[in-house]
Amino acid sequence: MGNNTNILNVTLDNLSFKELLEDLKSGVVFTPNVDHLMKLQKDREFYEVYSKADYLVCDSRIIQATSKWVSDNPIKEQIAGSDFFPSFCQYHKDNTDQIKVFLLGGTVESCKQAEENINSKAGNQVVIGGYSPPFGFEHNRDECDRIIQMVNDSGATVLAVGVGAPKQEKWIIKHKDRMPAVDIFFAIGATIDFQAGNVKRSPKWITKVGMEWAYRMAQEPKRMFKRYIIDDMPYFVLIFKQKIGKYQNPWA
């Protein structure tokens, strides 16, 4: 899967966008961003779940930039999940005998709209179904059983879960073995809403300079202020500690 790059207590797969598209045939795909890395300093279960992923690819321009400072093998390319997942669907538009995607997340309306938009762009039925789970579904055994049965009955070979971190990653690892026909599991965050057109992505030039976080905070100031300013800013302190050899993995 290419060379690895260590950032704080995570070992990322240093792949290009193209390499991941061509290489990905099976496995669990997580896309670490700064918020994930900060959660991984405090949530041991999340850390242990992360260690069970098959692919950990850099979702963040900030992580990519800071990797150049702390690593001899800096991240070669940002692979944002919200870009990669629709590209994956487009890449396999003529391979729907093997690639059948089920979406789990979003609202009822956004899940259906995302399915329609992805399939319309592909000109084929890449996404074969979807479901918007109720709040707190991950703690409801009957609801989880229902979702798993729904995925299994659909014939899906790819499950894309967009219910937010760390919920989506924990749910995938806990339940993936009960869906034997699913070859690929994606944790995709807000991608369903992006694909539905309900939430706007930042312009590409903003993403390119690493300021997509500011764009999202301007859209949702109350929710994103705590995430980006309070929770995530200590990332730079930890990166400095890694640079001078003082960072310690809290779970090692």
Order of alpha helices (4+ residues) and beta strands (2+ residues): beta-beta-alpha-beta-alpha-alpha-beta-alpha-alpha-beta-alpha-beta-alpha-beta-alpha-beta-alpha-alpha-alpha-alpha-alpha
